[in-house]
Amino acid sequence: RLVPRMGLADLLDAAARLARAGSPLRVAIAGEGELRESLAARAAEPDLAGRITLLGRVPDEQLPALYRAATVFALPTRALEGFGMSTVEALASGLPVVATHAGASGEVLEGIAGSTTVPPGAPDQLARALAPLLEDSAASADARRAARAAAEARYSWDGHVDAVAEAARQAIAGHGAGPARTGSGPSSSGPPASRSGASRSGDSRSGDSR
């Protein structure tokens, strides 16, 4: 979405710095929102003219081709960034990611060689982080391989199935390990709801394991 919290003005400022330094970069921005006109005006200024494309809304079925056409994915969010599905999609497409410390991006990118985070609202640091990834070098090729490998290791369907199965085994084992109750009274004759409550707590543990 083209809204202030996404930090897209910072991305354009970073792109201008890179262009002035001689980078042949091109920037494609997907989405619609209230900042479209101001971003278009900034993109038309001499230091960015011809380098920025505002794509508008991109249908889901076209996203894979868009990712494949890119060299690096930037997420310059200023605030309120959650898990970041687009970040994972980029990694799965073999794109290194430069994001900000805002929200969960740091956790998603932790330990992925070549992908990194910078402070929000810092175009100069964003430009410095993007620069080596835009070069046709062994380091940028390594970063692309690391991005894809991380996505496969952390977010593949097989990995999620295994994690859910293991969490379920742990939940079942924990449910069966409770102390036996004897005698009469509420502890032995209470409604099944008390047992289903234990089952729900087991489900919450499996969510944490994922």
TIVOTOR-132968 format. One record per atom (N, C-alpha, C): residue number from 1; residue in one letter; chain; atom name; x, y, z. Coordinates in steps of 0.2 Angstrom, whole numbers, plus 2048, in hexadecimal, padded with zeros to 3 digits. Layout:
% residues N
MIRO    i  aa  ch  at   c1   c2   c3
MIRO  NUM   A   A  CA    X    Y    Z
...
***
This chain:
% residues 210
MIRO    i  aa  ch  at   c1   c2   c3
MIRO    1   R   A   N  804  7FA  800
MIRO    1   R   A  CA  800  800  800
MIRO    1   R   A   C  804  806  800
MIRO    2   L   A   N  802  80B  7FC
MIRO    2   L   A  CA  806  811  7FC
MIRO    2   L   A   C  804  816  801
MIRO    3   V   A   N  806  815  807
MIRO    3   V   A  CA  804  819  80D
MIRO    3   V   A   C  80A  81B  811
MIRO    4   P   A   N  80A  820  815
MIRO    4   P   A  CA  810  822  818
MIRO    4   P   A   C  814  81D  81C
MIRO    5   R   A   N  811  818  820
MIRO    5   R   A  CA  814  814  824
MIRO    5   R   A   C  819  80F  820
MIRO    6   M   A   N  818  80E  819
MIRO    6   M   A  CA  81C  80A  815
MIRO    6   M   A   C  823  80D  813
MIRO    7   G   A   N  824  813  815
MIRO    7   G   A  CA  82A  816  814
MIRO    7   G   A   C  82D  816  80D
MIRO    8   L   A   N  828  817  808
MIRO    8   L   A  CA  82A  817  801
MIRO    8   L   A   C  82E  81D  7FF
MIRO    9   A   A   N  82C  823  802
MIRO    9   A   A  CA  830  829  801
MIRO    9   A   A   C  837  828  802
MIRO   10   D   A   N  839  824  808
MIRO   10   D   A  CA  83F  822  80A
MIRO   10   D   A   C  843  81E  804
MIRO   11   L   A   N  83F  819  801
MIRO   11   L   A  CA  842  815  7FC
MIRO   11   L   A   C  844  81A  7F6
MIRO   12   L   A   N  840  81E  7F4
MIRO   12   L   A  CA  841  823  7EF
MIRO   12   L   A   C  847  827  7F0
MIRO   13   D   A   N  848  829  7F6
MIRO   13   D   A  CA  84E  82D  7F8
MIRO   13   D   A   C  854  829  7F8
MIRO   14   A   A   N  853  823  7FA
MIRO   14   A   A  CA  859  81E  7FA
MIRO   14   A   A   C  85B  81D  7F2
MIRO   15   A   A   N  856  81C  7EE
MIRO   15   A   A  CA  857  81B  7E7
MIRO   15   A   A   C  85B  821  7E4
MIRO   16   A   A   N  859  827  7E6
MIRO   16   A   A  CA  85C  82D  7E3
MIRO   16   A   A   C  863  82D  7E5
MIRO   17   R   A   N  865  82B  7EB
MIRO   17   R   A  CA  86C  82B  7ED
MIRO   17   R   A   C  870  826  7E9
MIRO   18   L   A   N  86D  820  7E8
MIRO   18   L   A  CA  870  81B  7E4
MIRO   18   L   A   C  871  81D  7DD
MIRO   19   A   A   N  86C  820  7DA
MIRO   19   A   A  CA  86C  823  7D3
MIRO   19   A   A   C  872  828  7D2
MIRO   20   R   A   N  873  82C  7D7
MIRO   20   R   A  CA  878  831  7D7
MIRO   20   R   A   C  87F  82E  7D8
MIRO   21   A   A   N  87F  828  7DB
MIRO   21   A   A  CA  885  825  7DC
MIRO   21   A   A   C  887  821  7D5
MIRO   22   G   A   N  883  821  7D0
MIRO   22   G   A  CA  884  81D  7CA
MIRO   22   G   A   C  881  816  7C9
MIRO   23   S   A   N  87C  814  7CE
MIRO   23   S   A  CA  879  80E  7CE
MIRO   23   S   A   C  874  80E  7C8
MIRO   24   P   A   N  873  809  7C4
MIRO   24   P   A  CA  86E  809  7BF
MIRO   24   P   A   C  867  806  7C1
MIRO   25   L   A   N  866  807  7C7
MIRO   25   L   A  CA  860  804  7CA
MIRO   25   L   A   C  859  806  7C7
MIRO   26   R   A   N  854  802  7C7
MIRO   26   R   A  CA  84D  803  7C6
MIRO   26   R   A   C  849  801  7CC
MIRO   27   V   A   N  844  805  7CD
MIRO   27   V   A  CA  840  803  7D3
MIRO   27   V   A   C  839  802  7D1
MIRO   28   A   A   N  836  7FC  7D2
MIRO   28   A   A  CA  82F  7FB  7D1
MIRO   28   A   A   C  82B  7FB  7D8
MIRO   29   I   A   N  826  7FF  7D8
MIRO   29   I   A  CA  822  7FF  7DE
MIRO   29   I   A   C  81B  7FD  7DD
MIRO   30   A   A   N  819  7F7  7E0
MIRO   30   A   A  CA  812  7F5  7DF
MIRO   30   A   A   C  80D  7F7  7E5
MIRO   31   G   A   N  807  7F8  7E3
MIRO   31   G   A  CA  802  7FA  7E8
MIRO   31   G   A   C  7FE  801  7E6
MIRO   32   E   A   N  7F9  802  7EA
MIRO   32   E   A  CA  7F5  809  7E9
MIRO   32   E   A   C  7F5  80C  7F0
MIRO   33   G   A   N  7F3  812  7F0
MIRO   33   G   A  CA  7F2  816  7F6
MIRO   33   G   A   C  7F3  81D  7F6
MIRO   34   E   A   N  7F2  820  7FB
MIRO   34   E   A  CA  7F2  828  7FB
MIRO   34   E   A   C  7F8  82B  7F9
MIRO   35   L   A   N  7FE  828  7F9
MIRO   35   L   A  CA  804  82B  7F7
MIRO   35   L   A   C  806  82B  7F0
MIRO   36   R   A   N  801  828  7EC
MIRO   36   R   A  CA  803  827  7E5
MIRO   36   R   A   C  805  82D  7E1
MIRO   37   E   A   N  801  832  7E2
MIRO   37   E   A  CA  803  839  7DF
MIRO   37   E   A   C  80A  83B  7E1
MIRO   38   S   A   N  80B  83C  7E7
MIRO   38   S   A  CA  811  83F  7EA
MIRO   38   S   A   C  817  83A  7E8
MIRO   39   L   A   N  816  834  7E8
MIRO   39   L   A  CA  81C  82F  7E6
MIRO   39   L   A   C  81D  830  7DE
MIRO   40   A   A   N  818  831  7DA
MIRO   40   A   A  CA  819  832  7D3
MIRO   40   A   A   C  81C  839  7D2
MIRO   41   A   A   N  81A  83E  7D6
MIRO   41   A   A  CA  81E  844  7D5
MIRO   41   A   A   C  825  844  7D7
MIRO   42   R   A   N  827  840  7DC
MIRO   42   R   A  CA  82E  83F  7DE
MIRO   42   R   A   C  831  83B  7D9
MIRO   43   A   A   N  82E  836  7D6
MIRO   43   A   A  CA  831  832  7D1
MIRO   43   A   A   C  833  836  7CB
MIRO   44   A   A   N  82F  83B  7CA
MIRO   44   A   A  CA  830  83F  7C3
MIRO   44   A   A   C  836  844  7C4
MIRO   45   E   A   N  839  845  7CA
MIRO   45   E   A  CA  83E  84A  7CB
MIRO   45   E   A   C  844  848  7C7
MIRO   46   P   A   N  849  84C  7C6
MIRO   46   P   A  CA  84E  84A  7C1
MIRO   46   P   A   C  853  845  7C4
MIRO   47   D   A   N  854  844  7CB
MIRO   47   D   A  CA  858  83F  7CD
MIRO   47   D   A   C  855  838  7CD
MIRO   48   L   A   N  84F  838  7CB
MIRO   48   L   A  CA  84C  831  7CB
MIRO   48   L   A   C  848  830  7C4
MIRO   49   A   A   N  848  835  7C0
MIRO   49   A   A  CA  844  834  7BA
MIRO   49   A   A   C  845  82E  7B6
MIRO   50   G   A   N  840  82A  7B4
MIRO   50   G   A  CA  841  824  7B0
MIRO   50   G   A   C  843  81E  7B4
MIRO   51   R   A   N  844  81F  7BB
MIRO   51   R   A  CA  847  819  7BF
MIRO   51   R   A   C  841  816  7C3
MIRO   52   I   A   N  83C  819  7C4
MIRO   52   I   A  CA  836  817  7C9
MIRO   52   I   A   C  830  815  7C5
MIRO   53   T   A   N  82D  80F  7C6
MIRO   53   T   A  CA  827  80D  7C3
MIRO   53   T   A   C  822  80B  7C9
MIRO   54   L   A   N  81C  80F  7C9
MIRO   54   L   A  CA  817  80E  7CD
MIRO   54   L   A   C  812  809  7CA
MIRO   55   L   A   N  812  803  7CC
MIRO   55   L   A  CA  80E  7FD  7C9
MIRO   55   L   A   C  807  7FD  7CA
MIRO   56   G   A   N  805  801  7D0
MIRO   56   G   A  CA  7FE  800  7D2
MIRO   56   G   A   C  7FD  7F9  7D5
MIRO   57   R   A   N  7F7  7F7  7D6
MIRO   57   R   A  CA  7F5  7F0  7D9
MIRO   57   R   A   C  7F7  7EB  7D4
MIRO   58   V   A   N  7FB  7E6  7D6
MIRO   58   V   A  CA  7FE  7E0  7D2
MIRO   58   V   A   C  7FA  7DA  7D4
MIRO   59   P   A   N  7F6  7D7  7D0
MIRO   59   P   A  CA  7F2  7D1  7D2
MIRO   59   P   A   C  7F7  7CB  7D4
MIRO   60   D   A   N  7F5  7C7  7D9
MIRO   60   D   A  CA  7F9  7C2  7DC
MIRO   60   D   A   C  7FC  7BE  7D7
MIRO   61   E   A   N  7F9  7BC  7D1
MIRO   61   E   A  CA  7FC  7B7  7CC
MIRO   61   E   A   C  801  7BA  7C9
MIRO   62   Q   A   N  802  7C1  7C9
MIRO   62   Q   A  CA  808  7C4  7C5
MIRO   62   Q   A   C  80E  7C6  7CA
MIRO   63   L   A   N  80D  7C4  7D0
MIRO   63   L   A  CA  812  7C6  7D5
MIRO   63   L   A   C  819  7C2  7D4
MIRO   64   P   A   N  818  7BB  7D3
MIRO   64   P   A  CA  81E  7B7  7D2
MIRO   64   P   A   C  823  7BA  7CC
MIRO   65   A   A   N  820  7BC  7C7
MIRO   65   A   A  CA  824  7BF  7C1
MIRO   65   A   A   C  827  7C5  7C3
MIRO   66   L   A   N  823  7C9  7C7
MIRO   66   L   A  CA  826  7D0  7C9
MIRO   66   L   A   C  82C  7CE  7CE
MIRO   67   Y   A   N  82B  7CA  7D3
MIRO   67   Y   A  CA  831  7C8  7D7
MIRO   67   Y   A   C  837  7C5  7D3
MIRO   68   R   A   N  836  7C1  7CE
MIRO   68   R   A  CA  83B  7BE  7CA
MIRO   68   R   A   C  83F  7C4  7C6
MIRO   69   A   A   N  83C  7C9  7C4
MIRO   69   A   A  CA  83F  7CE  7C1
MIRO   69   A   A   C  843  7D3  7C5
MIRO   70   A   A   N  843  7D2  7CB
MIRO   70   A   A  CA  846  7D7  7D0
MIRO   70   A   A   C  84D  7D4  7D2
MIRO   71   T   A   N  851  7D8  7D5
MIRO   71   T   A  CA  858  7D7  7D7
MIRO   71   T   A   C  858  7D7  7DF
MIRO   72   V   A   N  854  7DB  7E2
MIRO   72   V   A  CA  853  7DC  7E9
MIRO   72   V   A   C  84D  7DE  7EB
MIRO   73   F   A   N  84A  7DC  7F1
MIRO   73   F   A  CA  844  7DF  7F3
MIRO   73   F   A   C  845  7E3  7F9
MIRO   74   A   A   N  842  7E9  7F9
MIRO   74   A   A  CA  842  7EE  7FE
MIRO   74   A   A   C  83C  7EF  802
MIRO   75   L   A   N  83C  7EF  808
MIRO   75   L   A  CA  836  7F0  80C
MIRO   75   L   A   C  838  7F6  812
MIRO   76   P   A   N  837  7FC  810
MIRO   76   P   A  CA  839  802  814
MIRO   76   P   A   C  834  804  819
MIRO   77   T   A   N  831  800  81C
MIRO   77   T   A  CA  82B  801  821
MIRO   77   T   A   C  82D  806  826
MIRO   78   R   A   N  829  80A  828
MIRO   78   R   A  CA  82B  80F  82E
MIRO   78   R   A   C  827  80D  834
MIRO   79   A   A   N  822  809  834
MIRO   79   A   A  CA  81E  807  83A
MIRO   79   A   A   C  819  801  838
MIRO   80   L   A   N  818  7FD  83D
MIRO   80   L   A  CA  812  7F9  83D
MIRO   80   L   A   C  813  7F3  838
MIRO   81   E   A   N  819  7F1  837
MIRO   81   E   A  CA  81A  7EB  832
MIRO   81   E   A   C  819  7E5  836
MIRO   82   G   A   N  815  7E0  833
MIRO   82   G   A  CA  814  7DA  837
MIRO   82   G   A   C  818  7D5  834
MIRO   83   F   A   N  816  7CF  833
MIRO   83   F   A  CA  81A  7C9  831
MIRO   83   F   A   C  81D  7CB  82A
MIRO   84   G   A   N  819  7CE  825
MIRO   84   G   A  CA  81C  7D0  81F
MIRO   84   G   A   C  81C  7CA  81A
MIRO   85   M   A   N  816  7C8  817
MIRO   85   M   A  CA  816  7C3  813
MIRO   85   M   A   C  819  7C4  80C
MIRO   86   S   A   N  81A  7CB  80A
MIRO   86   S   A  CA  81D  7CC  804
MIRO   86   S   A   C  825  7CB  805
MIRO   87   T   A   N  827  7CC  80B
MIRO   87   T   A  CA  82E  7CB  80D
MIRO   87   T   A   C  830  7C3  80B
MIRO   88   V   A   N  82B  7BF  80E
MIRO   88   V   A  CA  82C  7B8  80D
MIRO   88   V   A   C  82C  7B6  805
MIRO   89   E   A   N  827  7B9  802
MIRO   89   E   A  CA  826  7B8  7FB
MIRO   89   E   A   C  82D  7BA  7F7
MIRO   90   A   A   N  830  7BF  7F9
MIRO   90   A   A  CA  836  7C1  7F6
MIRO   90   A   A   C  83B  7BD  7F7
MIRO   91   L   A   N  83C  7BA  7FD
MIRO   91   L   A  CA  841  7B6  7FF
MIRO   91   L   A   C  840  7AF  7FB
MIRO   92   A   A   N  83A  7AD  7FA
MIRO   92   A   A  CA  839  7A7  7F7
MIRO   92   A   A   C  83A  7A7  7EF
MIRO   93   S   A   N  83A  7AE  7ED
MIRO   93   S   A  CA  83C  7AF  7E6
MIRO   93   S   A   C  843  7B0  7E5
MIRO   94   G   A   N  847  7AF  7EA
MIRO   94   G   A  CA  84E  7B0  7EA
MIRO   94   G   A   C  851  7B7  7EA
MIRO   95   L   A   N  84D  7BB  7ED
MIRO   95   L   A  CA  84F  7C3  7EE
MIRO   95   L   A   C  851  7C4  7F5
MIRO   96   P   A   N  857  7C7  7F5
MIRO   96   P   A  CA  859  7C9  7FC
MIRO   96   P   A   C  855  7CF  7FE
MIRO   97   V   A   N  854  7D0  804
MIRO   97   V   A  CA  84F  7D5  806
MIRO   97   V   A   C  853  7DB  80B
MIRO   98   V   A   N  851  7E1  809
MIRO   98   V   A  CA  853  7E6  80E
MIRO   98   V   A   C  84D  7E9  811
MIRO   99   A   A   N  84C  7E9  817
MIRO   99   A   A  CA  846  7EB  81B
MIRO   99   A   A   C  849  7F0  820
MIRO  100   T   A   N  844  7F2  824
MIRO  100   T   A  CA  846  7F6  82A
MIRO  100   T   A   C  845  7F2  831
MIRO  101   H   A   N  847  7F5  836
MIRO  101   H   A  CA  846  7F2  83D
MIRO  101   H   A   C  83F  7F2  83F
MIRO  102   A   A   N  83A  7F6  83B
MIRO  102   A   A  CA  833  7F6  83E
MIRO  102   A   A   C  830  7F0  83D
MIRO  103   G   A   N  82C  7EE  843
MIRO  103   G   A  CA  829  7E8  843
MIRO  103   G   A   C  82D  7E2  843
MIRO  104   A   A   N  82A  7DD  83F
MIRO  104   A   A  CA  82D  7D6  83F
MIRO  104   A   A   C  832  7D4  83A
MIRO  105   S   A   N  834  7D9  836
MIRO  105   S   A  CA  839  7D8  830
MIRO  105   S   A   C  83F  7D5  833
MIRO  106   G   A   N  842  7D8  838
MIRO  106   G   A  CA  848  7D6  83B
MIRO  106   G   A   C  848  7CE  83D
MIRO  107   E   A   N  842  7CC  840
MIRO  107   E   A  CA  842  7C5  842
MIRO  107   E   A   C  841  7C1  83B
MIRO  108   V   A   N  83E  7C3  836
MIRO  108   V   A  CA  83D  7BF  830
MIRO  108   V   A   C  844  7BE  82D
MIRO  109   L   A   N  848  7C4  82D
MIRO  109   L   A  CA  84E  7C4  829
MIRO  109   L   A   C  854  7C1  82D
MIRO  110   E   A   N  853  7C0  833
MIRO  110   E   A  CA  859  7BE  838
MIRO  110   E   A   C  85D  7B8  835
MIRO  111   G   A   N  863  7B9  834
MIRO  111   G   A  CA  867  7B3  832
MIRO  111   G   A   C  867  7B2  82B
MIRO  112   I   A   N  864  7B6  827
MIRO  112   I   A  CA  864  7B5  820
MIRO  112   I   A   C  86A  7B9  81C
MIRO  113   A   A   N  86F  7B6  81A
MIRO  113   A   A  CA  875  7BA  817
MIRO  113   A   A   C  873  7BE  811
MIRO  114   G   A   N  875  7C4  812
MIRO  114   G   A  CA  873  7C9  80C
MIRO  114   G   A   C  86D  7CD  80D
MIRO  115   S   A   N  868  7CB  811
MIRO  115   S   A  CA  862  7CE  813
MIRO  115   S   A   C  864  7D2  819
MIRO  116   T   A   N  861  7D8  81A
MIRO  116   T   A  CA  862  7DC  820
MIRO  116   T   A   C  85D  7E1  821
MIRO  117   T   A   N  85D  7E4  827
MIRO  117   T   A  CA  858  7E9  829
MIRO  117   T   A   C  85C  7F0  82B
MIRO  118   V   A   N  859  7F5  82A
MIRO  118   V   A  CA  85C  7FC  82B
MIRO  118   V   A   C  857  800  830
MIRO  119   P   A   N  859  805  833
MIRO  119   P   A  CA  854  809  837
MIRO  119   P   A   C  84F  80C  832
MIRO  120   P   A   N  848  80D  835
MIRO  120   P   A  CA  843  810  831
MIRO  120   P   A   C  845  817  82F
MIRO  121   G   A   N  843  81A  82A
MIRO  121   G   A  CA  844  821  828
MIRO  121   G   A   C  84B  823  827
MIRO  122   A   A   N  84F  81E  825
MIRO  122   A   A  CA  856  820  824
MIRO  122   A   A   C  858  81E  81D
MIRO  123   P   A   N  856  823  818
MIRO  123   P   A  CA  858  821  811
MIRO  123   P   A   C  85F  820  80F
MIRO  124   D   A   N  864  823  813
MIRO  124   D   A  CA  86B  822  811
MIRO  124   D   A   C  86D  81B  813
MIRO  125   Q   A   N  86B  819  819
MIRO  125   Q   A  CA  86D  812  81B
MIRO  125   Q   A   C  869  80D  816
MIRO  126   L   A   N  863  80E  814
MIRO  126   L   A  CA  860  80A  80F
MIRO  126   L   A   C  863  809  809
MIRO  127   A   A   N  866  80F  807
MIRO  127   A   A  CA  86A  80F  800
MIRO  127   A   A   C  870  80B  801
MIRO  128   R   A   N  874  80C  807
MIRO  128   R   A  CA  87A  808  808
MIRO  128   R   A   C  878  800  808
MIRO  129   A   A   N  873  7FF  80B
MIRO  129   A   A  CA  871  7F7  80B
MIRO  129   A   A   C  86F  7F5  805
MIRO  130   L   A   N  86C  7F9  800
MIRO  130   L   A  CA  86A  7F6  7FA
MIRO  130   L   A   C  870  7F6  7F5
MIRO  131   A   A   N  874  7FA  7F6
MIRO  131   A   A  CA  87A  7FB  7F0
MIRO  131   A   A   C  87D  7F5  7EF
MIRO  132   P   A   N  880  7F1  7F3
MIRO  132   P   A  CA  883  7EB  7F1
MIRO  132   P   A   C  87F  7E5  7EE
MIRO  133   L   A   N  879  7E5  7F0
MIRO  133   L   A  CA  874  7E0  7ED
MIRO  133   L   A   C  872  7E2  7E6
MIRO  134   L   A   N  873  7E8  7E4
MIRO  134   L   A  CA  871  7EA  7DD
MIRO  134   L   A   C  877  7E8  7D8
MIRO  135   E   A   N  87D  7E7  7DB
MIRO  135   E   A  CA  882  7E5  7D7
MIRO  135   E   A   C  882  7DE  7D4
MIRO  136   D   A   N  885  7DD  7CE
MIRO  136   D   A  CA  885  7D6  7CC
MIRO  136   D   A   C  88C  7D3  7CE
MIRO  137   S   A   N  88B  7D0  7D4
MIRO  137   S   A  CA  891  7CE  7D7
MIRO  137   S   A   C  890  7C7  7DB
MIRO  138   A   A   N  895  7C4  7DD
MIRO  138   A   A  CA  895  7BD  7E0
MIRO  138   A   A   C  891  7BE  7E7
MIRO  139   A   A   N  892  7C4  7EA
MIRO  139   A   A  CA  88E  7C5  7F0
MIRO  139   A   A   C  887  7C6  7EF
MIRO  140   S   A   N  885  7C9  7EA
MIRO  140   S   A  CA  87D  7CA  7E9
MIRO  140   S   A   C  87A  7C3  7E7
MIRO  141   A   A   N  87E  7BF  7E3
MIRO  141   A   A  CA  87C  7B8  7E1
MIRO  141   A   A   C  87B  7B4  7E7
MIRO  142   D   A   N  880  7B4  7EC
MIRO  142   D   A  CA  880  7B1  7F2
MIRO  142   D   A   C  87A  7B3  7F6
MIRO  143   A   A   N  878  7B9  7F6
MIRO  143   A   A  CA  872  7BC  7FA
MIRO  143   A   A   C  86C  7B9  7F7
MIRO  144   R   A   N  86B  7B8  7F1
MIRO  144   R   A  CA  865  7B6  7EE
MIRO  144   R   A   C  865  7AE  7EF
MIRO  145   R   A   N  86A  7AB  7EF
MIRO  145   R   A  CA  86A  7A3  7F1
MIRO  145   R   A   C  868  7A3  7F8
MIRO  146   A   A   N  86A  7A7  7FD
MIRO  146   A   A  CA  869  7A7  804
MIRO  146   A   A   C  862  7A8  805
MIRO  147   A   A   N  85F  7AD  801
MIRO  147   A   A  CA  858  7AF  802
MIRO  147   A   A   C  853  7A9  801
MIRO  148   R   A   N  855  7A6  7FB
MIRO  148   R   A  CA  850  7A0  7F9
MIRO  148   R   A   C  851  79A  7FE
MIRO  149   A   A   N  857  799  800
MIRO  149   A   A  CA  859  793  805
MIRO  149   A   A   C  855  795  80B
MIRO  150   A   A   N  855  79B  80E
MIRO  150   A   A  CA  852  79D  814
MIRO  150   A   A   C  84A  79C  813
MIRO  151   A   A   N  847  79E  80E
MIRO  151   A   A  CA  840  79D  80D
MIRO  151   A   A   C  83E  795  80D
MIRO  152   E   A   N  842  791  80A
MIRO  152   E   A  CA  841  78A  809
MIRO  152   E   A   C  841  787  810
MIRO  153   A   A   N  846  789  814
MIRO  153   A   A  CA  848  786  81B
MIRO  153   A   A   C  842  788  820
MIRO  154   R   A   N  840  78E  81F
MIRO  154   R   A  CA  83C  791  824
MIRO  154   R   A   C  834  791  823
MIRO  155   Y   A   N  833  791  81C
MIRO  155   Y   A  CA  82C  792  81B
MIRO  155   Y   A   C  829  78D  816
MIRO  156   S   A   N  82C  788  814
MIRO  156   S   A  CA  829  783  810
MIRO  156   S   A   C  823  77F  813
MIRO  157   W   A   N  81F  77D  80E
MIRO  157   W   A  CA  819  779  811
MIRO  157   W   A   C  81C  773  815
MIRO  158   D   A   N  821  76F  812
MIRO  158   D   A  CA  823  769  816
MIRO  158   D   A   C  825  76B  81D
MIRO  159   G   A   N  829  771  81E
MIRO  159   G   A  CA  82B  773  824
MIRO  159   G   A   C  826  775  829
MIRO  160   H   A   N  820  778  826
MIRO  160   H   A  CA  81B  77A  82A
MIRO  160   H   A   C  817  774  82D
MIRO  161   V   A   N  816  76F  828
MIRO  161   V   A  CA  813  769  82A
MIRO  161   V   A   C  816  765  82F
MIRO  162   D   A   N  81D  765  82F
MIRO  162   D   A  CA  821  761  834
MIRO  162   D   A   C  820  765  83B
MIRO  163   A   A   N  820  76C  83A
MIRO  163   A   A  CA  820  76F  841
MIRO  163   A   A   C  819  76F  844
MIRO  164   V   A   N  814  76F  840
MIRO  164   V   A  CA  80D  76E  843
MIRO  164   V   A   C  80C  767  846
MIRO  165   A   A   N  80F  762  842
MIRO  165   A   A  CA  80F  75B  845
MIRO  165   A   A   C  812  75A  84B
MIRO  166   E   A   N  818  75D  84C
MIRO  166   E   A  CA  81C  75D  852
MIRO  166   E   A   C  818  760  857
MIRO  167   A   A   N  816  766  856
MIRO  167   A   A  CA  812  76A  85B
MIRO  167   A   A   C  80C  766  85E
MIRO  168   A   A   N  808  762  859
MIRO  168   A   A  CA  803  75E  85B
MIRO  168   A   A   C  805  758  85F
MIRO  169   R   A   N  80B  755  85D
MIRO  169   R   A  CA  80D  750  862
MIRO  169   R   A   C  80F  752  869
MIRO  170   Q   A   N  812  758  869
MIRO  170   Q   A  CA  813  75B  870
MIRO  170   Q   A   C  80D  75C  874
MIRO  171   A   A   N  808  75F  870
MIRO  171   A   A  CA  802  761  874
MIRO  171   A   A   C  7FE  75B  876
MIRO  172   I   A   N  7FE  756  872
MIRO  172   I   A  CA  7FB  74F  874
MIRO  172   I   A   C  7FE  74C  87A
MIRO  173   A   A   N  805  74C  87A
MIRO  173   A   A  CA  809  749  87F
MIRO  173   A   A   C  808  74D  886
MIRO  174   G   A   N  808  754  885
MIRO  174   G   A  CA  806  758  88B
MIRO  174   G   A   C  7FF  757  88E
MIRO  175   H   A   N  7FB  756  889
MIRO  175   H   A  CA  7F4  755  88C
MIRO  175   H   A   C  7F3  74F  88F
MIRO  176   G   A   N  7F7  74A  88D
MIRO  176   G   A  CA  7F6  743  890
MIRO  176   G   A   C  7FA  742  897
MIRO  177   A   A   N  7FE  747  898
MIRO  177   A   A  CA  803  747  89E
MIRO  177   A   A   C  800  74A  8A4
MIRO  178   G   A   N  7FA  74C  8A4
MIRO  178   G   A  CA  7F7  74F  8AA
MIRO  178   G   A   C  7F6  74A  8B0
MIRO  179   P   A   N  7F5  74D  8B6
MIRO  179   P   A  CA  7F4  748  8BB
MIRO  179   P   A   C  7EE  745  8BB
MIRO  180   A   A   N  7ED  73F  8BD
MIRO  180   A   A  CA  7E7  73B  8BE
MIRO  180   A   A   C  7E3  73E  8C3
MIRO  181   R   A   N  7DC  73E  8C2
MIRO  181   R   A  CA  7D8  740  8C7
MIRO  181   R   A   C  7D3  73B  8CA
MIRO  182   T   A   N  7D2  73A  8D0
MIRO  182   T   A  CA  7CE  735  8D3
MIRO  182   T   A   C  7C9  738  8D7
MIRO  183   G   A   N  7C4  734  8D9
MIRO  183   G   A  CA  7BF  737  8DE
MIRO  183   G   A   C  7B9  73B  8DA
MIRO  184   S   A   N  7B5  73D  8DE
MIRO  184   S   A  CA  7AF  741  8DB
MIRO  184   S   A   C  7B0  748  8DC
MIRO  185   G   A   N  7AB  74C  8D9
MIRO  185   G   A  CA  7AB  753  8DA
MIRO  185   G   A   C  7AD  756  8D3
MIRO  186   P   A   N  7AD  75D  8D3
MIRO  186   P   A  CA  7AE  761  8CD
MIRO  186   P   A   C  7B4  75E  8C9
MIRO  187   S   A   N  7BA  75C  8CD
MIRO  187   S   A  CA  7C0  75B  8C9
MIRO  187   S   A   C  7BF  755  8C5
MIRO  188   S   A   N  7BA  750  8C7
MIRO  188   S   A  CA  7BA  74A  8C3
MIRO  188   S   A   C  7B3  74A  8BF
MIRO  189   S   A   N  7AF  74E  8C0
MIRO  189   S   A  CA  7A8  74E  8BD
MIRO  189   S   A   C  7A7  754  8B9
MIRO  190   G   A   N  7AC  758  8B8
MIRO  190   G   A  CA  7AB  75F  8B5
MIRO  190   G   A   C  7A9  75E  8AE
MIRO  191   P   A   N  7A6  762  8AA
MIRO  191   P   A  CA  7A4  762  8A3
MIRO  191   P   A   C  7AA  761  89F
MIRO  192   P   A   N  7A9  75E  899
MIRO  192   P   A  CA  7AF  75D  894
MIRO  192   P   A   C  7B2  764  892
MIRO  193   A   A   N  7AF  76A  893
MIRO  193   A   A  CA  7B2  770  891
MIRO  193   A   A   C  7B9  771  895
MIRO  194   S   A   N  7BA  76E  89B
MIRO  194   S   A  CA  7C0  76F  89E
MIRO  194   S   A   C  7C5  76C  89A
MIRO  195   R   A   N  7C4  766  897
MIRO  195   R   A  CA  7C9  762  893
MIRO  195   R   A   C  7CA  766  88D
MIRO  196   S   A   N  7C5  768  88A
MIRO  196   S   A  CA  7C6  76C  883
MIRO  196   S   A   C  7CA  772  884
MIRO  197   G   A   N  7CA  775  88A
MIRO  197   G   A  CA  7CE  77B  88C
MIRO  197   G   A   C  7D5  779  88C
MIRO  198   A   A   N  7D7  773  88E
MIRO  198   A   A  CA  7DE  771  88E
MIRO  198   A   A   C  7E0  76F  887
MIRO  199   S   A   N  7DB  76D  883
MIRO  199   S   A  CA  7DD  76C  87C
MIRO  199   S   A   C  7DE  773  878
MIRO  200   R   A   N  7DB  778  87A
MIRO  200   R   A  CA  7DC  77E  877
MIRO  200   R   A   C  7E3  781  879
MIRO  201   S   A   N  7E5  780  87F
MIRO  201   S   A  CA  7EC  782  881
MIRO  201   S   A   C  7F1  77E  87D
MIRO  202   G   A   N  7EF  778  87C
MIRO  202   G   A  CA  7F4  774  878
MIRO  202   G   A   C  7F5  777  871
MIRO  203   D   A   N  7EF  77A  86E
MIRO  203   D   A  CA  7EF  77D  867
MIRO  203   D   A   C  7F3  783  868
MIRO  204   S   A   N  7F3  787  86D
MIRO  204   S   A  CA  7F6  78D  86D
MIRO  204   S   A   C  7FE  78C  86D
MIRO  205   R   A   N  800  786  871
MIRO  205   R   A  CA  807  784  870
MIRO  205   R   A   C  809  783  869
MIRO  206   S   A   N  805  77F  866
MIRO  206   S   A  CA  807  77D  85F
MIRO  206   S   A   C  808  784  85B
MIRO  207   G   A   N  804  789  85C
MIRO  207   G   A  CA  804  78F  858
MIRO  207   G   A   C  80B  792  85A
MIRO  208   D   A   N  80D  792  860
MIRO  208   D   A  CA  814  795  862
MIRO  208   D   A   C  819  791  85F
MIRO  209   S   A   N  819  78A  85E
MIRO  209   S   A  CA  81E  787  85B
MIRO  209   S   A   C  81F  789  854
MIRO  210   R   A   N  819  78A  850
MIRO  210   R   A  CA  81A  78C  849
MIRO  210   R   A   C  81E  793  849
***
